[in-house]
Amino acid sequence: MNRTKIYILLFLIALLVITTIQPIYGFDMWLQHVGSVLLFVLLFIDARKGHLRLSSYIGIALFTAIHIFGARWLYTMVPYDDWCQNLLNWSPNDTFGWERNHYDRMVHFMFGLSILSACFDWYLLKLPKGISYKYALILAWMSIQVFSLIYELFEWGLTFALSPESVESYNGQQGDMWDPHKDMALAFLGSSVSALIIYLKHKKMSRKTL
């Protein structure tokens, strides 16, 4: 096992435990942690097998951490504006004129930005040797869009299984009928930024080897 990855995993487990003490929203918080289980499984498997680069592992860990905080406050209640005012004497809501809680928007952007690298590593591992890294990068980018779409379909499916109150607290649309479209657009943007960084990095490395 990779020790650094194990330490990161233990830190996330501790963070999960701390943020679930005396839950504010009970069942709705635990519902949010369905996604946490999947993320922890992925992190544990890679800590044992070591397929991902450490930077890609940290990307998944970072996304897991911000998801854990989101689950604590059901995303729409995360008091980031209060935190900024207390720590920085600055209000994002006042500065940008926000009337809704945008924590969920940030998380969708971070999904694309943080997870694409891990997808890229996985495709590099699974694709036949000699295939250009560009194919792996394109497949990783497309995978993020598919994952984002599947998640939005999952949220839509919840409307048939849960009460309207639970659905609203989980989905966090906050009255925005275009919320799923905006979420997917942010995942698209985040993954595009990450893909561009990886592309430029590989291009720079290839020039050095010439």
Backbone as JSON Lines, residues from 0, in Angstrom:
{"i":0,"aa":"M","n":[0.83,-1.2,0.0],"ca":[0.0,0.0,0.0],"c":[0.86,1.26,0.0]}
{"i":1,"aa":"N","n":[0.36,2.32,-0.63],"ca":[1.06,3.59,-0.65],"c":[0.75,4.35,0.65]}
{"i":2,"aa":"R","n":[1.79,4.65,1.43],"ca":[1.57,5.27,2.73],"c":[0.91,6.63,2.63]}
{"i":3,"aa":"T","n":[1.36,7.43,1.68],"ca":[0.79,8.77,1.54],"c":[-0.7,8.68,1.24]}
{"i":4,"aa":"K","n":[-1.07,7.77,0.35],"ca":[-2.48,7.6,0.01],"c":[-3.28,7.11,1.22]}
{"i":5,"aa":"I","n":[-2.68,6.23,2.02],"ca":[-3.36,5.74,3.22],"c":[-3.59,6.87,4.21]}
{"i":6,"aa":"Y","n":[-2.58,7.75,4.39],"ca":[-2.74,8.89,5.3],"c":[-3.85,9.82,4.82]}
{"i":7,"aa":"I","n":[-3.91,10.03,3.5],"ca":[-4.97,10.87,2.94],"c":[-6.34,10.24,3.21]}
{"i":8,"aa":"L","n":[-6.42,8.92,3.0],"ca":[-7.67,8.21,3.22],"c":[-8.09,8.28,4.69]}
{"i":9,"aa":"L","n":[-7.15,8.11,5.61],"ca":[-7.46,8.19,7.04],"c":[-7.93,9.6,7.42]}
{"i":10,"aa":"F","n":[-7.31,10.61,6.81],"ca":[-7.74,11.99,7.07],"c":[-9.19,12.2,6.63]}
{"i":11,"aa":"L","n":[-9.54,11.66,5.47],"ca":[-10.9,11.81,4.96],"c":[-11.9,11.06,5.83]}
{"i":12,"aa":"I","n":[-11.5,9.9,6.33],"ca":[-12.38,9.14,7.22],"c":[-12.63,9.94,8.5]}
{"i":13,"aa":"A","n":[-11.57,10.56,9.04],"ca":[-11.72,11.39,10.24],"c":[-12.63,12.58,9.96]}
{"i":14,"aa":"L","n":[-12.46,13.19,8.79],"ca":[-13.31,14.33,8.4],"c":[-14.76,13.91,8.29]}
{"i":15,"aa":"L","n":[-14.99,12.73,7.73],"ca":[-16.36,12.22,7.61],"c":[-16.99,12.01,8.97]}
{"i":16,"aa":"V","n":[-16.24,11.4,9.87],"ca":[-16.76,11.13,11.22],"c":[-17.09,12.43,11.93]}
{"i":17,"aa":"I","n":[-16.17,13.4,11.88],"ca":[-16.37,14.67,12.57],"c":[-17.6,15.41,12.04]}
{"i":18,"aa":"T","n":[-17.77,15.42,10.72],"ca":[-18.88,16.18,10.13],"c":[-20.23,15.47,10.26]}
{"i":19,"aa":"T","n":[-20.22,14.22,10.7],"ca":[-21.5,13.51,10.9],"c":[-21.92,13.47,12.36]}
{"i":20,"aa":"I","n":[-21.11,14.07,13.24],"ca":[-21.48,14.15,14.65],"c":[-22.62,15.16,14.81]}
{"i":21,"aa":"Q","n":[-23.64,14.75,15.53],"ca":[-24.83,15.59,15.74],"c":[-25.3,16.21,14.42]}
{"i":22,"aa":"P","n":[-25.74,15.38,13.49],"ca":[-26.16,15.89,12.18],"c":[-27.29,16.91,12.29]}
{"i":23,"aa":"I","n":[-27.19,17.92,11.45],"ca":[-28.19,19.0,11.47],"c":[-29.46,18.57,10.74]}
{"i":24,"aa":"Y","n":[-29.28,17.79,9.66],"ca":[-30.4,17.48,8.79],"c":[-30.72,15.97,8.71]}
{"i":25,"aa":"G","n":[-30.12,15.18,9.59],"ca":[-30.49,13.78,9.74],"c":[-30.45,12.96,8.47]}
{"i":26,"aa":"F","n":[-31.6,12.38,8.13],"ca":[-31.69,11.46,6.99],"c":[-31.19,12.08,5.7]}
{"i":27,"aa":"D","n":[-31.49,13.34,5.47],"ca":[-31.09,13.99,4.22],"c":[-29.56,14.06,4.1]}
{"i":28,"aa":"M","n":[-28.87,14.23,5.24],"ca":[-27.41,14.24,5.2],"c":[-26.88,12.86,4.82]}
{"i":29,"aa":"W","n":[-27.45,11.81,5.42],"ca":[-26.99,10.46,5.12],"c":[-27.27,10.1,3.67]}
{"i":30,"aa":"L","n":[-28.34,10.62,3.12],"ca":[-28.64,10.39,1.71],"c":[-27.54,10.98,0.83]}
{"i":31,"aa":"Q","n":[-27.04,12.12,1.22],"ca":[-25.94,12.75,0.47],"c":[-24.69,11.87,0.49]}
{"i":32,"aa":"H","n":[-24.51,11.1,1.54],"ca":[-23.3,10.3,1.69],"c":[-23.32,8.99,0.89]}
{"i":33,"aa":"V","n":[-24.38,8.78,0.13],"ca":[-24.37,7.64,-0.8],"c":[-23.2,7.79,-1.77]}
{"i":34,"aa":"G","n":[-22.99,9.02,-2.24],"ca":[-21.86,9.29,-3.13],"c":[-20.53,9.16,-2.42]}
{"i":35,"aa":"S","n":[-20.5,9.47,-1.12],"ca":[-19.26,9.35,-0.35],"c":[-18.77,7.91,-0.3]}
{"i":36,"aa":"V","n":[-19.71,6.98,-0.18],"ca":[-19.34,5.56,-0.13],"c":[-18.59,5.15,-1.39]}
{"i":37,"aa":"L","n":[-19.1,5.55,-2.54],"ca":[-18.45,5.22,-3.81],"c":[-17.05,5.83,-3.88]}
{"i":38,"aa":"L","n":[-16.92,7.08,-3.47],"ca":[-15.62,7.75,-3.51],"c":[-14.62,7.07,-2.58]}
{"i":39,"aa":"F","n":[-15.06,6.67,-1.4],"ca":[-14.17,5.99,-0.46],"c":[-13.75,4.62,-0.99]}
{"i":40,"aa":"V","n":[-14.65,3.93,-1.65],"ca":[-14.29,2.64,-2.25],"c":[-13.2,2.82,-3.3]}
{"i":41,"aa":"L","n":[-13.37,3.82,-4.16],"ca":[-12.36,4.09,-5.19],"c":[-11.01,4.44,-4.57]}
{"i":42,"aa":"L","n":[-11.03,5.28,-3.54],"ca":[-9.8,5.68,-2.88],"c":[-9.11,4.5,-2.2]}
{"i":43,"aa":"F","n":[-9.89,3.64,-1.57],"ca":[-9.33,2.48,-0.88],"c":[-8.71,1.5,-1.88]}
{"i":44,"aa":"I","n":[-9.41,1.25,-2.97],"ca":[-8.89,0.31,-3.98],"c":[-7.58,0.81,-4.55]}
{"i":45,"aa":"D","n":[-7.52,2.1,-4.86],"ca":[-6.28,2.61,-5.46],"c":[-5.16,2.7,-4.43]}
{"i":46,"aa":"A","n":[-5.5,2.92,-3.16],"ca":[-4.46,2.93,-2.13],"c":[-3.78,1.57,-2.05]}
{"i":47,"aa":"R","n":[-4.53,0.52,-2.37],"ca":[-3.96,-0.84,-2.35],"c":[-3.22,-1.16,-3.64]}
{"i":48,"aa":"K","n":[-3.8,-0.78,-4.79],"ca":[-3.23,-1.2,-6.07],"c":[-2.31,-0.16,-6.7]}
{"i":49,"aa":"G","n":[-2.5,1.11,-6.37],"ca":[-1.58,2.14,-6.82],"c":[-1.57,2.41,-8.31]}
{"i":50,"aa":"H","n":[-2.73,2.38,-8.96],"ca":[-2.78,2.64,-10.39],"c":[-2.68,4.14,-10.71]}
{"i":51,"aa":"L","n":[-3.2,4.98,-9.82],"ca":[-3.26,6.41,-10.09],"c":[-1.99,7.12,-9.61]}
{"i":52,"aa":"R","n":[-1.62,8.18,-10.34],"ca":[-0.58,9.06,-9.85],"c":[-1.07,9.73,-8.56]}
{"i":53,"aa":"L","n":[-0.13,10.14,-7.72],"ca":[-0.51,10.76,-6.46],"c":[-1.33,12.02,-6.7]}
{"i":54,"aa":"S","n":[-0.99,12.79,-7.73],"ca":[-1.74,14.01,-8.02],"c":[-3.19,13.7,-8.37]}
{"i":55,"aa":"S","n":[-3.41,12.61,-9.11],"ca":[-4.78,12.21,-9.46],"c":[-5.53,11.72,-8.23]}
{"i":56,"aa":"Y","n":[-4.83,11.01,-7.35],"ca":[-5.43,10.53,-6.1],"c":[-5.84,11.72,-5.23]}
{"i":57,"aa":"I","n":[-4.97,12.71,-5.15],"ca":[-5.28,13.91,-4.37],"c":[-6.49,14.63,-4.96]}
{"i":58,"aa":"G","n":[-6.61,14.6,-6.3],"ca":[-7.77,15.21,-6.94],"c":[-9.08,14.59,-6.47]}
{"i":59,"aa":"I","n":[-9.11,13.24,-6.44],"ca":[-10.31,12.56,-5.94],"c":[-10.53,12.87,-4.47]}
{"i":60,"aa":"A","n":[-9.44,12.9,-3.69],"ca":[-9.54,13.19,-2.26],"c":[-10.08,14.6,-2.01]}
{"i":61,"aa":"L","n":[-9.61,15.56,-2.8],"ca":[-10.08,16.94,-2.67],"c":[-11.58,17.02,-2.95]}
{"i":62,"aa":"F","n":[-12.01,16.35,-4.02],"ca":[-13.44,16.36,-4.35],"c":[-14.24,15.69,-3.24]}
{"i":63,"aa":"T","n":[-13.7,14.6,-2.68],"ca":[-14.38,13.9,-1.58],"c":[-14.54,14.82,-0.38]}
{"i":64,"aa":"A","n":[-13.5,15.59,-0.07],"ca":[-13.55,16.49,1.08],"c":[-14.62,17.56,0.91]}
{"i":65,"aa":"I","n":[-14.67,18.18,-0.26],"ca":[-15.67,19.24,-0.45],"c":[-17.08,18.65,-0.53]}
{"i":66,"aa":"H","n":[-17.18,17.39,-0.97],"ca":[-18.48,16.72,-0.97],"c":[-18.93,16.43,0.47]}
{"i":67,"aa":"I","n":[-17.99,16.03,1.33],"ca":[-18.31,15.75,2.72],"c":[-18.86,17.0,3.41]}
{"i":68,"aa":"F","n":[-18.21,18.14,3.16],"ca":[-18.71,19.4,3.72],"c":[-20.1,19.72,3.15]}
{"i":69,"aa":"G","n":[-20.26,19.49,1.84],"ca":[-21.56,19.74,1.22],"c":[-22.65,18.89,1.82]}
{"i":70,"aa":"A","n":[-22.33,17.63,2.11],"ca":[-23.32,16.72,2.69],"c":[-23.74,17.18,4.08]}
{"i":71,"aa":"R","n":[-22.8,17.71,4.84],"ca":[-23.1,18.18,6.21],"c":[-24.2,19.24,6.19]}
{"i":72,"aa":"W","n":[-24.14,20.13,5.22],"ca":[-25.1,21.24,5.14],"c":[-26.01,21.12,3.93]}
{"i":73,"aa":"L","n":[-26.14,19.92,3.37],"ca":[-27.02,19.67,2.23],"c":[-26.73,20.6,1.06]}
{"i":74,"aa":"Y","n":[-25.49,20.99,0.91],"ca":[-25.03,21.85,-0.18],"c":[-25.67,23.24,-0.13]}
{"i":75,"aa":"T","n":[-26.97,23.32,-0.11],"ca":[-27.64,24.63,-0.18],"c":[-27.52,25.43,1.11]}
{"i":76,"aa":"M","n":[-27.06,24.78,2.18],"ca":[-26.96,25.47,3.48],"c":[-25.51,25.7,3.9]}
{"i":77,"aa":"V","n":[-24.54,25.36,3.05],"ca":[-23.14,25.54,3.43],"c":[-22.89,27.03,3.7]}
{"i":78,"aa":"P","n":[-22.45,27.39,4.91],"ca":[-22.32,28.81,5.26],"c":[-20.99,29.43,4.8]}
{"i":79,"aa":"Y","n":[-20.68,29.28,3.52],"ca":[-19.4,29.78,3.02],"c":[-19.32,31.31,3.11]}
{"i":80,"aa":"D","n":[-20.46,31.98,2.96],"ca":[-20.44,33.44,3.03],"c":[-20.1,33.9,4.45]}
{"i":81,"aa":"D","n":[-20.64,33.22,5.45],"ca":[-20.31,33.54,6.84],"c":[-18.84,33.27,7.12]}
{"i":82,"aa":"W","n":[-18.33,32.14,6.59],"ca":[-16.91,31.82,6.8],"c":[-16.02,32.9,6.21]}
{"i":83,"aa":"C","n":[-16.34,33.34,5.0],"ca":[-15.54,34.37,4.34],"c":[-15.59,35.69,5.11]}
{"i":84,"aa":"Q","n":[-16.77,36.01,5.62],"ca":[-16.89,37.26,6.37],"c":[-16.09,37.21,7.67]}
{"i":85,"aa":"N","n":[-16.1,36.05,8.35],"ca":[-15.38,35.92,9.61],"c":[-13.87,35.87,9.41]}
{"i":86,"aa":"L","n":[-13.43,35.18,8.35],"ca":[-11.99,34.99,8.13],"c":[-11.36,36.11,7.32]}
{"i":87,"aa":"L","n":[-12.1,36.61,6.32],"ca":[-11.53,37.58,5.38],"c":[-12.2,38.94,5.4]}
{"i":88,"aa":"N","n":[-13.24,39.04,6.21],"ca":[-14.03,40.29,6.24],"c":[-14.52,40.64,4.84]}
{"i":89,"aa":"W","n":[-14.95,39.63,4.11],"ca":[-15.38,39.79,2.72],"c":[-16.57,38.88,2.46]}
{"i":90,"aa":"S","n":[-17.58,39.38,1.75],"ca":[-18.78,38.61,1.45],"c":[-18.88,38.35,-0.04]}
{"i":91,"aa":"P","n":[-18.71,37.09,-0.46],"ca":[-18.89,36.76,-1.88],"c":[-20.28,37.11,-2.39]}
{"i":92,"aa":"N","n":[-21.29,36.88,-1.55],"ca":[-22.67,37.17,-1.96],"c":[-22.87,38.64,-2.28]}
{"i":93,"aa":"D","n":[-22.32,39.51,-1.41],"ca":[-22.46,40.94,-1.64],"c":[-21.63,41.39,-2.85]}
{"i":94,"aa":"T","n":[-20.44,40.82,-2.99],"ca":[-19.54,41.22,-4.07],"c":[-20.12,40.88,-5.43]}
{"i":95,"aa":"F","n":[-20.66,39.67,-5.55],"ca":[-21.15,39.21,-6.85],"c":[-22.66,39.31,-6.99]}
{"i":96,"aa":"G","n":[-23.33,39.79,-5.96],"ca":[-24.78,39.94,-6.03],"c":[-25.52,38.62,-6.06]}
{"i":97,"aa":"W","n":[-24.97,37.6,-5.4],"ca":[-25.61,36.28,-5.4],"c":[-26.81,36.26,-4.47]}
{"i":98,"aa":"E","n":[-27.89,35.64,-4.93],"ca":[-29.08,35.49,-4.11],"c":[-29.32,34.04,-3.74]}
{"i":99,"aa":"R","n":[-28.55,33.12,-4.29],"ca":[-28.66,31.7,-3.96],"c":[-27.33,31.22,-3.4]}
{"i":100,"aa":"N","n":[-27.35,30.03,-2.81],"ca":[-26.12,29.41,-2.32],"c":[-25.45,28.7,-3.5]}
{"i":101,"aa":"H","n":[-24.21,29.08,-3.8],"ca":[-23.53,28.57,-4.99],"c":[-22.52,27.47,-4.67]}
{"i":102,"aa":"Y","n":[-22.58,26.91,-3.48],"ca":[-21.62,25.85,-3.14],"c":[-21.75,24.67,-4.1]}
{"i":103,"aa":"D","n":[-22.99,24.3,-4.44],"ca":[-23.2,23.16,-5.34],"c":[-22.62,23.44,-6.72]}
{"i":104,"aa":"R","n":[-22.68,24.7,-7.16],"ca":[-22.09,25.05,-8.45],"c":[-20.57,24.8,-8.43]}
{"i":105,"aa":"M","n":[-19.93,25.22,-7.34],"ca":[-18.5,25.02,-7.21],"c":[-18.14,23.53,-7.23]}
{"i":106,"aa":"V","n":[-18.96,22.71,-6.57],"ca":[-18.67,21.28,-6.5],"c":[-18.77,20.63,-7.88]}
{"i":107,"aa":"H","n":[-19.73,21.03,-8.69],"ca":[-19.85,20.47,-10.04],"c":[-18.65,20.87,-10.9]}
{"i":108,"aa":"F","n":[-18.19,22.1,-10.74],"ca":[-16.99,22.54,-11.46],"c":[-15.77,21.73,-10.99]}
{"i":109,"aa":"M","n":[-15.66,21.53,-9.68],"ca":[-14.54,20.79,-9.12],"c":[-14.59,19.32,-9.51]}
{"i":110,"aa":"F","n":[-15.78,18.79,-9.74],"ca":[-15.89,17.4,-10.21],"c":[-15.14,17.24,-11.53]}
{"i":111,"aa":"G","n":[-15.42,18.13,-12.47],"ca":[-14.74,18.05,-13.75],"c":[-13.26,18.32,-13.62]}
{"i":112,"aa":"L","n":[-12.9,19.32,-12.8],"ca":[-11.51,19.71,-12.66],"c":[-10.68,18.66,-11.93]}
{"i":113,"aa":"S","n":[-11.26,18.03,-10.9],"ca":[-10.5,17.13,-10.02],"c":[-10.49,15.67,-10.47]}
{"i":114,"aa":"I","n":[-11.54,15.23,-11.11],"ca":[-11.68,13.8,-11.41],"c":[-11.12,13.43,-12.77]}
{"i":115,"aa":"L","n":[-11.03,14.37,-13.7],"ca":[-10.58,14.04,-15.05],"c":[-9.2,13.39,-15.05]}
{"i":116,"aa":"S","n":[-8.29,13.88,-14.22],"ca":[-6.93,13.33,-14.18],"c":[-6.93,11.85,-13.83]}
{"i":117,"aa":"A","n":[-7.79,11.46,-12.89],"ca":[-7.88,10.05,-12.5],"c":[-8.42,9.21,-13.66]}
{"i":118,"aa":"C","n":[-9.41,9.74,-14.37],"ca":[-9.94,9.03,-15.55],"c":[-8.85,8.88,-16.61]}
{"i":119,"aa":"F","n":[-8.06,9.93,-16.79],"ca":[-6.96,9.9,-17.75],"c":[-5.95,8.82,-17.39]}
{"i":120,"aa":"D","n":[-5.57,8.73,-16.12],"ca":[-4.64,7.69,-15.67],"c":[-5.21,6.3,-15.92]}
{"i":121,"aa":"W","n":[-6.5,6.14,-15.65],"ca":[-7.13,4.83,-15.82],"c":[-7.12,4.4,-17.28]}
{"i":122,"aa":"Y","n":[-7.43,5.32,-18.18],"ca":[-7.42,4.98,-19.6],"c":[-6.01,4.7,-20.1]}
{"i":123,"aa":"L","n":[-5.02,5.43,-19.59],"ca":[-3.64,5.15,-19.97],"c":[-3.25,3.74,-19.57]}
{"i":124,"aa":"L","n":[-3.79,3.29,-18.42],"ca":[-3.49,1.95,-17.94],"c":[-4.19,0.87,-18.77]}
{"i":125,"aa":"K","n":[-5.42,1.14,-19.2],"ca":[-6.24,0.12,-19.84],"c":[-6.1,0.08,-21.36]}
{"i":126,"aa":"L","n":[-5.76,1.2,-21.98],"ca":[-5.64,1.22,-23.44],"c":[-4.39,0.47,-23.88]}
{"i":127,"aa":"P","n":[-4.4,-0.11,-25.08],"ca":[-3.22,-0.83,-25.58],"c":[-1.99,0.07,-25.59]}
{"i":128,"aa":"K","n":[-0.86,-0.52,-25.3],"ca":[0.39,0.24,-25.29],"c":[0.67,0.79,-26.69]}
{"i":129,"aa":"G","n":[1.2,2.0,-26.73],"ca":[1.51,2.63,-28.0],"c":[0.44,3.59,-28.48]}
{"i":130,"aa":"I","n":[-0.77,3.53,-27.85],"ca":[-1.84,4.46,-28.19],"c":[-1.47,5.85,-27.67]}
{"i":131,"aa":"S","n":[-1.69,6.86,-28.48],"ca":[-1.36,8.23,-28.09],"c":[-2.12,8.64,-26.84]}
{"i":132,"aa":"Y","n":[-1.46,9.41,-25.98],"ca":[-2.1,9.9,-24.75],"c":[-3.32,10.75,-25.09]}
{"i":133,"aa":"K","n":[-3.36,11.3,-26.3],"ca":[-4.49,12.14,-26.69],"c":[-5.8,11.35,-26.69]}
{"i":134,"aa":"Y","n":[-5.73,10.07,-27.09],"ca":[-6.95,9.26,-27.07],"c":[-7.44,9.05,-25.64]}
{"i":135,"aa":"A","n":[-6.49,8.81,-24.73],"ca":[-6.86,8.64,-23.33],"c":[-7.46,9.93,-22.77]}
{"i":136,"aa":"L","n":[-6.9,11.05,-23.18],"ca":[-7.39,12.35,-22.7],"c":[-8.79,12.64,-23.22]}
{"i":137,"aa":"I","n":[-9.03,12.33,-24.49],"ca":[-10.36,12.54,-25.07],"c":[-11.39,11.65,-24.38]}
{"i":138,"aa":"L","n":[-11.03,10.38,-24.15],"ca":[-11.95,9.46,-23.49],"c":[-12.22,9.91,-22.05]}
{"i":139,"aa":"A","n":[-11.2,10.4,-21.37],"ca":[-11.38,10.89,-20.0],"c":[-12.33,12.08,-19.99]}
{"i":140,"aa":"W","n":[-12.13,12.99,-20.92],"ca":[-12.99,14.18,-21.01],"c":[-14.44,13.79,-21.3]}
{"i":141,"aa":"M","n":[-14.62,12.86,-22.22],"ca":[-15.97,12.41,-22.54],"c":[-16.61,11.67,-21.36]}
{"i":142,"aa":"S","n":[-15.8,10.94,-20.61],"ca":[-16.32,10.21,-19.45],"c":[-16.89,11.15,-18.41]}
{"i":143,"aa":"I","n":[-16.23,12.29,-18.2],"ca":[-16.73,13.27,-17.23],"c":[-18.12,13.76,-17.64]}
{"i":144,"aa":"Q","n":[-18.31,14.0,-18.94],"ca":[-19.61,14.47,-19.4],"c":[-20.68,13.39,-19.19]}
{"i":145,"aa":"V","n":[-20.31,12.14,-19.41],"ca":[-21.25,11.04,-19.22],"c":[-21.59,10.89,-17.75]}
{"i":146,"aa":"F","n":[-20.56,10.93,-16.87],"ca":[-20.8,10.83,-15.43],"c":[-21.72,11.95,-14.95]}
{"i":147,"aa":"S","n":[-21.46,13.16,-15.45],"ca":[-22.28,14.31,-15.07],"c":[-23.73,14.11,-15.49]}
{"i":148,"aa":"L","n":[-23.93,13.62,-16.7],"ca":[-25.28,13.36,-17.19],"c":[-25.98,12.29,-16.36]}
{"i":149,"aa":"I","n":[-25.26,11.2,-16.07],"ca":[-25.85,10.1,-15.29],"c":[-26.26,10.59,-13.91]}
{"i":150,"aa":"Y","n":[-25.44,11.46,-13.3],"ca":[-25.78,11.97,-11.98],"c":[-27.05,12.81,-12.02]}
{"i":151,"aa":"E","n":[-27.18,13.64,-13.05],"ca":[-28.39,14.45,-13.16],"c":[-29.62,13.57,-13.4]}
{"i":152,"aa":"L","n":[-29.45,12.5,-14.15],"ca":[-30.56,11.56,-14.34],"c":[-30.9,10.85,-13.03]}
{"i":153,"aa":"F","n":[-29.86,10.57,-12.23],"ca":[-30.08,9.97,-10.91],"c":[-30.91,10.91,-10.04]}
{"i":154,"aa":"E","n":[-30.57,12.2,-10.05],"ca":[-31.34,13.17,-9.28],"c":[-32.79,13.23,-9.75]}
{"i":155,"aa":"W","n":[-32.96,13.16,-11.07],"ca":[-34.33,13.16,-11.61],"c":[-35.08,11.91,-11.15]}
{"i":156,"aa":"G","n":[-34.39,10.76,-11.12],"ca":[-35.02,9.53,-10.68],"c":[-35.46,9.57,-9.23]}
{"i":157,"aa":"L","n":[-34.75,10.34,-8.42],"ca":[-35.12,10.45,-7.01],"c":[-36.5,11.07,-6.83]}
{"i":158,"aa":"T","n":[-36.91,11.87,-7.8],"ca":[-38.23,12.52,-7.69],"c":[-39.36,11.5,-7.67]}
{"i":159,"aa":"F","n":[-39.09,10.28,-8.16],"ca":[-40.12,9.24,-8.17],"c":[-40.07,8.37,-6.92]}
{"i":160,"aa":"A","n":[-38.97,8.48,-6.15],"ca":[-38.78,7.57,-5.02],"c":[-38.9,8.25,-3.66]}
{"i":161,"aa":"L","n":[-38.66,9.56,-3.6],"ca":[-38.64,10.25,-2.32],"c":[-39.74,11.31,-2.23]}
{"i":162,"aa":"S","n":[-39.93,11.82,-1.04],"ca":[-40.9,12.88,-0.83],"c":[-40.4,14.16,-1.49]}
{"i":163,"aa":"P","n":[-41.28,15.07,-1.86],"ca":[-40.85,16.33,-2.47],"c":[-39.86,17.1,-1.6]}
{"i":164,"aa":"E","n":[-40.03,17.04,-0.27],"ca":[-39.12,17.76,0.62],"c":[-37.71,17.17,0.56]}
{"i":165,"aa":"S","n":[-37.61,15.82,0.57],"ca":[-36.3,15.18,0.52],"c":[-35.63,15.4,-0.83]}
{"i":166,"aa":"V","n":[-36.43,15.38,-1.88],"ca":[-35.88,15.61,-3.23],"c":[-35.31,17.01,-3.34]}
{"i":167,"aa":"E","n":[-36.04,17.99,-2.81],"ca":[-35.6,19.37,-2.89],"c":[-34.31,19.57,-2.1]}
{"i":168,"aa":"S","n":[-34.23,18.96,-0.92],"ca":[-33.03,19.12,-0.09],"c":[-31.83,18.41,-0.71]}
{"i":169,"aa":"Y","n":[-32.08,17.3,-1.41],"ca":[-30.96,16.57,-2.03],"c":[-30.52,17.25,-3.32]}
{"i":170,"aa":"N","n":[-31.45,17.56,-4.18],"ca":[-31.11,18.13,-5.48],"c":[-30.65,19.58,-5.4]}
{"i":171,"aa":"G","n":[-31.2,20.32,-4.46],"ca":[-30.75,21.69,-4.23],"c":[-30.92,22.62,-5.42]}
{"i":172,"aa":"Q","n":[-32.03,22.5,-6.12],"ca":[-32.24,23.37,-7.29],"c":[-32.5,24.82,-6.9]}
{"i":173,"aa":"Q","n":[-33.01,25.02,-5.7],"ca":[-33.27,26.37,-5.19],"c":[-34.12,27.19,-6.16]}
{"i":174,"aa":"G","n":[-35.11,26.52,-6.75],"ca":[-36.05,27.21,-7.61],"c":[-35.58,27.46,-9.03]}
{"i":175,"aa":"D","n":[-34.39,26.96,-9.39],"ca":[-33.83,27.19,-10.72],"c":[-34.16,26.0,-11.63]}
{"i":176,"aa":"M","n":[-35.04,26.2,-12.6],"ca":[-35.44,25.12,-13.49],"c":[-34.3,24.67,-14.41]}
{"i":177,"aa":"W","n":[-33.28,25.51,-14.57],"ca":[-32.15,25.17,-15.42],"c":[-30.97,24.65,-14.61]}
{"i":178,"aa":"D","n":[-31.19,24.31,-13.35],"ca":[-30.11,23.87,-12.48],"c":[-29.33,22.67,-13.04]}
{"i":179,"aa":"P","n":[-29.98,21.6,-13.54],"ca":[-29.22,20.47,-14.09],"c":[-28.34,20.87,-15.27]}
{"i":180,"aa":"H","n":[-28.85,21.75,-16.12],"ca":[-28.08,22.19,-17.29],"c":[-26.84,22.97,-16.86]}
{"i":181,"aa":"K","n":[-27.01,23.84,-15.88],"ca":[-25.89,24.64,-15.39],"c":[-24.86,23.76,-14.7]}
{"i":182,"aa":"D","n":[-25.33,22.75,-13.95],"ca":[-24.41,21.83,-13.28],"c":[-23.55,21.08,-14.3]}
{"i":183,"aa":"M","n":[-24.19,20.58,-15.35],"ca":[-23.44,19.86,-16.39],"c":[-22.48,20.79,-17.13]}
{"i":184,"aa":"A","n":[-22.91,22.03,-17.32],"ca":[-22.05,23.0,-18.0],"c":[-20.8,23.29,-17.17]}
{"i":185,"aa":"L","n":[-20.95,23.35,-15.85],"ca":[-19.8,23.6,-14.98],"c":[-18.87,22.4,-14.94]}
{"i":186,"aa":"A","n":[-19.42,21.19,-14.94],"ca":[-18.57,19.99,-15.03],"c":[-17.82,19.97,-16.35]}
{"i":187,"aa":"F","n":[-18.51,20.38,-17.42],"ca":[-17.89,20.49,-18.74],"c":[-16.73,21.49,-18.7]}
{"i":188,"aa":"L","n":[-16.96,22.63,-18.08],"ca":[-15.93,23.66,-18.0],"c":[-14.73,23.19,-17.18]}
{"i":189,"aa":"G","n":[-15.01,22.59,-16.01],"ca":[-13.93,22.11,-15.16],"c":[-13.1,21.04,-15.83]}
{"i":190,"aa":"S","n":[-13.75,20.1,-16.5],"ca":[-13.02,19.03,-17.19],"c":[-12.23,19.57,-18.37]}
{"i":191,"aa":"S","n":[-12.76,20.59,-19.03],"ca":[-12.05,21.19,-20.17],"c":[-10.78,21.89,-19.7]}
{"i":192,"aa":"V","n":[-10.86,22.58,-18.56],"ca":[-9.67,23.23,-18.0],"c":[-8.63,22.19,-17.62]}
{"i":193,"aa":"S","n":[-9.06,21.12,-16.97],"ca":[-8.14,20.07,-16.57],"c":[-7.51,19.38,-17.78]}
{"i":194,"aa":"A","n":[-8.32,19.12,-18.8],"ca":[-7.81,18.48,-20.02],"c":[-6.78,19.36,-20.71]}
{"i":195,"aa":"L","n":[-7.04,20.66,-20.73],"ca":[-6.09,21.59,-21.36],"c":[-4.76,21.59,-20.6]}
{"i":196,"aa":"I","n":[-4.82,21.58,-19.28],"ca":[-3.6,21.55,-18.47],"c":[-2.78,20.3,-18.75]}
{"i":197,"aa":"I","n":[-3.47,19.15,-18.79],"ca":[-2.77,17.89,-19.06],"c":[-2.18,17.89,-20.46]}
{"i":198,"aa":"Y","n":[-2.94,18.39,-21.43],"ca":[-2.45,18.45,-22.81],"c":[-1.19,19.32,-22.92]}
{"i":199,"aa":"L","n":[-1.23,20.5,-22.32],"ca":[-0.09,21.4,-22.38],"c":[1.12,20.81,-21.66]}
{"i":200,"aa":"K","n":[0.88,20.11,-20.57],"ca":[1.97,19.48,-19.83],"c":[2.65,18.41,-20.66]}
{"i":201,"aa":"H","n":[1.85,17.56,-21.33],"ca":[2.41,16.51,-22.16],"c":[3.11,17.09,-23.39]}
{"i":202,"aa":"K","n":[2.55,18.15,-23.92],"ca":[3.17,18.79,-25.07],"c":[4.54,19.36,-24.69]}
{"i":203,"aa":"K","n":[4.62,19.95,-23.5],"ca":[5.89,20.51,-23.04],"c":[6.9,19.4,-22.8]}
{"i":204,"aa":"M","n":[6.44,18.28,-22.25],"ca":[7.34,17.15,-21.99],"c":[7.87,16.55,-23.27]}
{"i":205,"aa":"S","n":[6.99,16.47,-24.3],"ca":[7.41,15.9,-25.59],"c":[8.45,16.78,-26.27]}
{"i":206,"aa":"R","n":[8.35,18.08,-26.08],"ca":[9.34,19.0,-26.66],"c":[10.7,18.82,-26.0]}
{"i":207,"aa":"K","n":[10.68,18.55,-24.68],"ca":[11.95,18.38,-23.98],"c":[12.69,17.13,-24.42]}
{"i":208,"aa":"T","n":[11.92,16.11,-24.86],"ca":[12.55,14.85,-25.27],"c":[13.09,14.9,-26.69]}
{"i":209,"aa":"L","n":[12.75,15.96,-27.44],"ca":[13.24,16.07,-28.81],"c":[14.71,16.51,-28.86]}
